[in-house]
Protein backbone atom coordinates (compact mmCIF):
# COMPACT_ATOMS: atom_id res chain seq x y z
CA UNK A 1 0.00 0.00 0.00
CA UNK A 2 1.14 3.48 -0.75
CA UNK A 3 0.09 6.47 1.35
CA UNK A 4 0.04 9.82 -0.34
CA UNK A 5 1.37 12.60 1.82
CA UNK A 6 -0.74 15.69 1.20
CA UNK A 7 1.33 18.65 2.21
CA UNK A 8 -0.05 22.15 2.85
CA UNK A 9 1.42 24.58 0.38
CA UNK A 10 3.82 26.96 2.10
CA UNK A 11 2.50 30.44 2.84
CA UNK A 12 4.01 33.23 0.87
CA UNK A 13 6.63 35.44 2.44
CA UNK A 14 4.20 38.35 2.17
CA UNK A 15 1.41 36.61 4.14
CA UNK A 16 3.85 35.50 6.86
CA UNK A 17 5.14 39.05 7.13
CA UNK A 18 1.58 40.43 7.33
CA UNK A 19 0.64 38.00 10.11
CA UNK A 20 3.74 38.88 12.07
CA UNK A 21 2.99 42.57 11.62
CA UNK A 22 -0.56 42.10 12.95
CA UNK A 23 0.72 40.23 16.00
CA UNK A 24 3.32 42.91 16.70
CA UNK A 25 0.72 45.69 16.27
CA UNK A 26 -1.62 43.99 18.75
CA UNK A 27 1.23 43.60 21.23
CA UNK A 28 2.16 47.28 20.96
CA UNK A 29 -1.51 48.33 21.33
CA UNK A 30 -1.95 46.12 24.40
CA UNK A 31 1.19 47.59 25.91
CA UNK A 32 -0.14 51.11 25.26
CA UNK A 33 -3.46 50.16 26.86
CA UNK A 34 -1.61 48.93 29.96
CA UNK A 35 0.38 52.18 30.19
CA UNK A 36 -2.89 54.15 29.83
CA UNK A 37 -4.45 52.37 32.81
CA UNK A 38 -1.25 52.89 34.78
CA UNK A 39 -1.59 56.62 33.95
CA UNK A 40 1.81 56.61 32.29
CA UNK A 41 0.38 58.63 29.44
CA UNK A 42 3.60 59.49 27.61
CA UNK A 43 4.59 55.82 27.34
CA UNK A 44 1.06 55.01 26.19
CA UNK A 45 1.28 57.68 23.47
CA UNK A 46 4.64 56.33 22.28
CA UNK A 47 3.24 52.80 21.97
CA UNK A 48 0.03 53.87 20.24
CA UNK A 49 1.86 56.11 17.76
CA UNK A 50 4.14 53.18 16.99
CA UNK A 51 1.09 50.99 16.40
CA UNK A 52 -0.44 53.65 14.15
CA UNK A 53 2.76 53.77 12.10
CA UNK A 54 2.15 50.12 11.19
CA UNK A 55 -1.51 50.59 10.30
CA UNK A 56 -4.44 52.76 11.43
CA UNK A 57 -7.16 51.06 13.49
CA UNK A 58 -10.20 52.67 15.12
CA UNK A 59 -9.40 51.28 18.60
CA UNK A 60 -5.91 52.74 18.32
CA UNK A 61 -7.30 56.14 17.34
CA UNK A 62 -9.82 56.18 20.19
CA UNK A 63 -7.29 55.22 22.84
CA UNK A 64 -4.61 57.61 21.56
CA UNK A 65 -7.09 60.51 21.54
CA UNK A 66 -8.36 59.59 25.03
CA UNK A 67 -4.77 59.59 26.26
CA UNK A 68 -4.25 63.12 24.93
CA UNK A 69 -7.51 64.17 26.60
CA UNK A 70 -6.29 62.72 29.90
CA UNK A 71 -3.26 65.03 29.55
CA UNK A 72 -5.62 67.92 28.67
CA UNK A 73 -4.05 68.11 25.21
CA UNK A 74 -7.38 68.70 23.54
CA UNK A 75 -6.11 70.07 20.22
CA UNK A 76 -3.88 67.02 19.78
CA UNK A 77 -6.85 64.78 20.58
CA UNK A 78 -8.88 66.50 17.84
CA UNK A 79 -5.98 65.99 15.40
CA UNK A 80 -5.97 62.26 16.21
CA UNK A 81 -9.72 61.98 15.63
CA UNK A 82 -9.32 63.90 12.34
CA UNK A 83 -6.65 61.39 11.32
CA UNK A 84 -9.10 58.60 12.08
CA UNK A 85 -11.76 60.25 9.91
CA UNK A 86 -9.35 60.15 6.95
CA UNK A 87 -9.40 56.35 7.18
CA UNK A 88 -12.94 55.87 8.53
CA UNK A 89 -14.82 58.58 6.65
CA UNK A 90 -18.27 57.99 8.17
CA UNK A 91 -17.42 57.16 11.76
CA UNK A 92 -19.95 58.92 14.04
CA UNK A 93 -18.05 58.17 17.26
CA UNK A 94 -15.00 60.15 16.09
CA UNK A 95 -17.26 63.09 15.22
CA UNK A 96 -19.09 62.88 18.55
CA UNK A 97 -15.83 62.87 20.49
CA UNK A 98 -14.59 65.92 18.55
CA UNK A 99 -17.88 67.67 19.35
CA UNK A 100 -17.58 66.86 23.06
CA UNK A 101 -14.05 68.29 23.12
CA UNK A 102 -15.30 71.50 21.49
CA UNK A 103 -18.02 71.72 24.18
CA UNK A 104 -15.36 71.32 26.86
CA UNK A 105 -13.36 74.11 25.22
CA UNK A 106 -16.46 76.35 25.15
CA UNK A 107 -16.68 76.36 21.35
CA UNK A 108 -20.37 75.54 20.92
CA UNK A 109 -20.50 76.63 17.26
CA UNK A 110 -17.91 74.11 16.06
CA UNK A 111 -19.39 71.53 18.42
CA UNK A 112 -22.83 71.96 16.84
CA UNK A 113 -21.45 71.58 13.32
CA UNK A 114 -19.52 68.40 14.09
CA UNK A 115 -22.34 66.82 16.10
CA UNK A 116 -24.82 67.63 13.32
CA UNK A 117 -22.55 65.69 10.92
CA UNK A 118 -22.61 62.74 13.33
CA UNK A 119 -26.43 62.82 13.44
CA UNK A 120 -26.57 62.90 9.62
CA UNK A 121 -24.56 59.67 9.55
CA UNK A 122 -26.34 58.08 12.52
CA UNK A 123 -29.73 59.75 13.17
CA UNK A 124 -30.27 57.88 16.45
CA UNK A 125 -26.81 58.38 17.90
CA UNK A 126 -27.49 58.84 21.63
CA UNK A 127 -24.36 60.81 22.55
CA UNK A 128 -24.64 63.18 19.59
CA UNK A 129 -28.30 63.99 20.23
CA UNK A 130 -27.73 64.42 23.96
CA UNK A 131 -24.83 66.81 23.34
CA UNK A 132 -26.78 68.79 20.73
CA UNK A 133 -29.71 69.09 23.13
CA UNK A 134 -27.36 70.31 25.84
CA UNK A 135 -25.98 73.03 23.54
CA UNK A 136 -29.49 74.20 22.61
CA UNK A 137 -30.43 74.18 26.29
CA UNK A 138 -27.46 76.40 27.16
CA UNK A 139 -28.54 78.79 24.43
CA UNK A 140 -32.04 79.02 25.90
CA UNK A 141 -33.74 77.07 23.10
CA UNK A 142 -35.68 74.79 25.45
CA UNK A 143 -38.18 73.52 22.86
CA UNK A 144 -35.32 72.64 20.50
CA UNK A 145 -33.47 70.84 23.30
CA UNK A 146 -36.52 68.80 24.29
CA UNK A 147 -37.02 67.86 20.63
CA UNK A 148 -33.44 66.54 20.50
CA UNK A 149 -33.99 64.55 23.71
CA UNK A 150 -37.11 62.80 22.33
CA UNK A 151 -35.25 60.13 20.34
CA UNK A 152 -32.65 59.35 23.06
CA UNK A 153 -35.46 58.96 25.63
CA UNK A 154 -36.90 56.20 23.44
CA UNK A 155 -33.59 54.57 22.57
CA UNK A 156 -32.01 54.69 26.03
CA UNK A 157 -34.62 55.48 28.71
CA UNK A 158 -32.28 54.27 31.48
CA UNK A 159 -29.84 57.19 31.11
CA UNK A 160 -29.58 59.30 34.27
CA UNK A 161 -27.74 62.05 32.37
CA UNK A 162 -30.59 62.29 29.85
CA UNK A 163 -33.30 62.65 32.52
CA UNK A 164 -31.15 65.16 34.40
CA UNK A 165 -30.94 67.30 31.25
CA UNK A 166 -34.68 66.97 30.57
CA UNK A 167 -35.44 67.92 34.16
CA UNK A 168 -33.31 71.06 33.93
CA UNK A 169 -34.94 71.94 30.59
CA UNK A 170 -38.36 71.84 32.28
CA UNK A 171 -36.90 73.96 35.09
CA UNK A 172 -35.77 76.58 32.57
CA UNK A 173 -39.28 76.51 31.08
CA UNK A 174 -40.79 77.15 34.53
CA UNK A 175 -42.36 73.67 34.77
CA UNK A 176 -41.09 72.78 38.25
CA UNK A 177 -43.25 69.70 38.90
CA UNK A 178 -42.26 68.08 35.60
CA UNK A 179 -38.63 69.01 36.26
CA UNK A 180 -38.63 67.48 39.75
CA UNK A 181 -40.26 64.31 38.40
CA UNK A 182 -37.56 63.89 35.73
CA UNK A 183 -34.74 64.59 38.20
CA UNK A 184 -36.11 62.03 40.65
CA UNK A 185 -36.08 59.48 37.86
CA UNK A 186 -32.47 60.44 37.13
CA UNK A 187 -31.58 60.01 40.81
CA UNK A 188 -33.24 56.59 40.87
CA UNK A 189 -31.05 55.56 37.92
CA UNK A 190 -27.85 57.02 39.39
CA UNK A 191 -28.20 57.77 43.13
CA UNK A 192 -24.50 58.64 43.57
CA UNK A 193 -24.35 61.43 40.97
CA UNK A 194 -24.01 64.60 43.04
CA UNK A 195 -25.16 67.00 40.31
CA UNK A 196 -28.61 65.39 40.26
CA UNK A 197 -29.02 65.95 44.01
CA UNK A 198 -27.79 69.54 43.60
CA UNK A 199 -30.27 70.20 40.78
CA UNK A 200 -33.11 68.72 42.83
CA UNK A 201 -32.18 71.14 45.58
CA UNK A 202 -32.38 74.05 43.14
CA UNK A 203 -35.83 73.05 41.90
CA UNK A 204 -37.19 72.56 45.42
CA UNK A 205 -35.80 75.99 46.40
CA UNK A 206 -37.62 77.51 43.44
CA UNK A 207 -40.81 75.71 44.55
CA UNK A 208 -40.39 77.17 48.08
CA UNK A 209 -39.99 73.63 49.45
CA UNK A 210 -37.07 74.49 51.69
CA UNK A 211 -37.00 71.32 53.81
CA UNK A 212 -36.71 69.19 50.66
CA UNK A 213 -34.08 71.57 49.28
CA UNK A 214 -32.09 71.19 52.52
CA UNK A 215 -32.24 67.40 52.12
CA UNK A 216 -30.93 67.41 48.54
CA UNK A 217 -28.20 69.99 49.12
CA UNK A 218 -27.02 67.96 52.11
CA UNK A 219 -26.94 64.88 49.88
CA UNK A 220 -24.95 66.76 47.23
CA UNK A 221 -22.42 67.85 49.89
CA UNK A 222 -22.03 64.27 51.14
CA UNK A 223 -21.30 63.12 47.59
CA UNK A 224 -19.04 66.07 46.66
CA UNK A 225 -17.90 68.02 49.73
CA UNK A 226 -15.61 70.41 47.82
CA UNK A 227 -18.27 72.22 45.73
CA UNK A 228 -18.74 75.63 47.33
CA UNK A 229 -22.14 76.50 45.78
CA UNK A 230 -23.77 73.56 47.58
CA UNK A 231 -22.93 75.19 50.92
CA UNK A 232 -24.26 78.54 49.73
CA UNK A 233 -27.61 77.08 48.72
CA UNK A 234 -27.70 74.98 51.88
CA UNK A 235 -27.23 78.21 53.83
CA UNK A 236 -30.09 79.85 51.95
CA UNK A 237 -32.37 76.87 52.61
CA UNK A 238 -31.50 76.92 56.32
CA UNK A 239 -32.12 80.66 56.45
CA UNK A 240 -35.58 80.12 54.95
CA UNK A 241 -36.16 77.45 57.61
CA UNK A 242 -35.31 80.03 60.32
CA UNK A 243 -32.08 78.27 61.29
CA UNK A 244 -29.87 81.36 61.11
CA UNK A 245 -26.96 79.91 63.10
CA UNK A 246 -26.47 76.86 60.88
CA UNK A 247 -27.09 78.98 57.78
CA UNK A 248 -24.06 81.09 58.74
CA UNK A 249 -21.99 77.96 59.34
CA UNK A 250 -22.88 76.74 55.83
CA UNK A 251 -21.92 80.09 54.26
CA UNK A 252 -18.62 80.17 56.17
CA UNK A 253 -17.79 76.66 54.95
CA UNK A 254 -18.54 77.71 51.38
CA UNK A 255 -16.23 80.71 51.73
CA UNK A 256 -13.46 78.49 53.08
CA UNK A 257 -13.65 76.56 49.82
CA UNK A 258 -14.00 79.57 47.51
CA UNK A 259 -14.22 83.34 48.06
CA UNK A 260 -16.75 83.64 45.25
CA UNK A 261 -18.84 86.69 44.39
CA UNK A 262 -22.11 84.76 44.67
CA UNK A 263 -21.43 83.44 48.17
CA UNK A 264 -20.15 86.78 49.46
CA UNK A 265 -23.18 88.65 48.14
CA UNK A 266 -25.76 86.13 49.39
CA UNK A 267 -24.12 85.88 52.80
CA UNK A 268 -24.14 89.68 53.07
CA UNK A 269 -27.87 89.77 52.28
CA UNK A 270 -28.65 87.07 54.88
CA UNK A 271 -26.72 88.93 57.60
CA UNK A 272 -28.38 92.26 56.81
CA UNK A 273 -31.87 90.76 56.66
CA UNK A 274 -31.32 89.47 60.20
CA UNK A 275 -29.58 92.71 61.23
CA UNK A 276 -26.88 90.69 62.92
CA UNK A 277 -23.13 91.10 62.62
CA UNK A 278 -23.55 94.14 60.37
CA UNK A 279 -19.83 94.97 60.44
CA UNK A 280 -19.00 91.53 59.08
CA UNK A 281 -21.66 92.02 56.41
CA UNK A 282 -19.98 95.28 55.35
CA UNK A 283 -16.62 93.51 55.10
CA UNK A 284 -18.14 90.78 52.93
CA UNK A 285 -19.86 93.31 50.67
CA UNK A 286 -16.66 95.30 50.18
CA UNK A 287 -14.80 92.11 49.31
CA UNK A 288 -17.49 91.22 46.76
CA UNK A 289 -17.18 94.70 45.22
CA UNK A 290 -13.40 94.28 44.87
CA UNK A 291 -13.96 90.98 43.07
CA UNK A 292 -16.43 92.72 40.78
CA UNK A 293 -13.94 95.48 39.97
CA UNK A 294 -11.41 92.88 38.87
CA UNK A 295 -13.96 90.90 36.85
CA UNK A 296 -17.12 92.90 35.94
CA UNK A 297 -18.63 89.95 34.04
CA UNK A 298 -19.28 88.17 37.37
CA UNK A 299 -22.53 90.09 37.82
CA UNK A 300 -23.90 88.66 34.56
CA UNK A 301 -23.72 85.09 35.90
CA UNK A 302 -25.38 85.77 39.24
CA UNK A 303 -29.18 85.73 39.40
CA UNK A 304 -30.67 89.08 40.48
CA UNK A 305 -27.20 90.36 41.39
CA UNK A 306 -27.67 93.88 39.96
CA UNK A 307 -30.93 94.31 41.88
CA UNK A 308 -29.45 92.98 45.12
CA UNK A 309 -26.39 95.24 44.85
CA UNK A 310 -28.59 98.31 44.46
CA UNK A 311 -30.59 97.30 47.53
CA UNK A 312 -27.40 96.96 49.55
Secondary structure as GFF3:
##gff-version 3
##sequence-region A 1 312
A	DSSP	alpha_helix	13	37	.	.	.	ID=ss1
A	DSSP	alpha_helix	41	54	.	.	.	ID=ss2
A	DSSP	alpha_helix	58	70	.	.	.	ID=ss3
A	DSSP	alpha_helix	74	87	.	.	.	ID=ss4
A	DSSP	alpha_helix	92	104	.	.	.	ID=ss5
A	DSSP	alpha_helix	108	121	.	.	.	ID=ss6
A	DSSP	alpha_helix	126	138	.	.	.	ID=ss7
A	DSSP	alpha_helix	142	155	.	.	.	ID=ss8
A	DSSP	alpha_helix	160	172	.	.	.	ID=ss9
A	DSSP	alpha_helix	176	189	.	.	.	ID=ss10
A	DSSP	alpha_helix	194	206	.	.	.	ID=ss11
A	DSSP	alpha_helix	210	223	.	.	.	ID=ss12
A	DSSP	alpha_helix	228	240	.	.	.	ID=ss13
A	DSSP	alpha_helix	244	257	.	.	.	ID=ss14
A	DSSP	alpha_helix	261	274	.	.	.	ID=ss15
A	DSSP	alpha_helix	278	294	.	.	.	ID=ss16
A	DSSP	three_ten_helix	296	301	.	.	.	ID=ss17
A	DSSP	alpha_helix	305	311	.	.	.	ID=ss18
###
